[in-house]
Amino acid sequence: WLGGFGIGPIPAEQLLAIQGIILALGAGFALWLGRGRQIVTGGKGIKSALGDIAEGFHAVRSDGKLWAMTALMFGVGIFVIGAFLVVLPIVNRDVYGFGSDGIRDMFVTFWMGAFVSSVVLSIFKRIKRQGRLLLIAQFLASISILAMMWQVPHYVFLGIVFIWGLAAGISIAMSRSIVQDAAPKEKLARVLSIYQLGFMAGAPFGAAIMGALVDLFGPQKIAIVPAGGMIALIIWMVFFTPVWNMKGSAWLEHQERN
C-alpha cells in the first residue's frame, strides 16, 4: 500500500519500528499535557489503588445505567471484538482467498465506517435517546453479520464490515457519553476504568471462544454466534435495564433552558 506513494515496499520490521518511534514520541509529548482537575484520595501505594478499584466497582454496580453499559461492553468484547480479531481474517483468507491486501481493505473499510458515524454524531450534539440509538445500531450490525453465513460477493462482505464500523463508531461515542453522564463526578476516572476493563476483559475470552468454534464449524457458520449473542444481550438491555428509555443530559439541559 505504501508502495503506491513511491515510498515502498517497506519491510514489516521497518514499518513496525516506525510505528514504535511515533508511539514513543506521542507518549513523550503526553507528559507535557495539562493535568486538569485531580481528586486527591489521601492514600498511597497498592492498598490505596485497590481501594480505588473497589470504589469504582461499587459505583458501577450501584447504578443501573453504569452496570448495564459495562455488561454491554463486556459482551461487545466477547462477541464483536472476538469475531473481529479472529473470524474476519480467516474469512478473508479461506473464503475469499486474499492475504494482507484483503486485511488492509477490511480494516480500512471498518474504521472508515467508524469515522463516518463519529462525524455524523458530532453534528447532532443533543441526542435525546442515546441508549436507544446505541442499541439500534448494535442490533443492525448484528443482523448484518448473519449475511456472512453465506458466501456473499467480496464487495458485499466489505459492505457488512462498513456497517459494523458504523455501529462501532456509534457504540464508542454513545456508550462513553452515557457512562460519563451517569458516573459521579468525583469518581469519573475510576468508573471509566471499570467500564474500559469490562470491554478489554471480554476481548481475550471472545478471541479464544471464536477461535475454537471456527475450528469446529468453519468461519461462515460461526457468524450466528456473535450475531445471536449480541441480539440476546440487546434484548436484555431493552427490557431489563433503563438504557432504552433514558434521556441524554445535553438534551435535558437544552429543554430546561427553552
Secondary structure, DSSP 8 states (H G I E B T S, - for coil): -GGGGTS----HHHHHHHHHHHHHHHHHHHTTS--------S--HHHHHHHHHHHHHHHHHT-HHHHHHHHHHHHIIIIIIHIIIIIHHHIIIIIT---HHHHHHHHHHHHHHHHHHHHHHHH----S-HHHHHHHHHHHHHHHHGGGGS---HHHHHHHHHHHHHHHHHHHHHHHHHHHHHS-GGGHHHHHHHHHHHHHHHHHHHHHHHHHHHHHH-TTGGGHHHHHHHHHHHHHHHHHSSTTT---HHHHHHHHH-
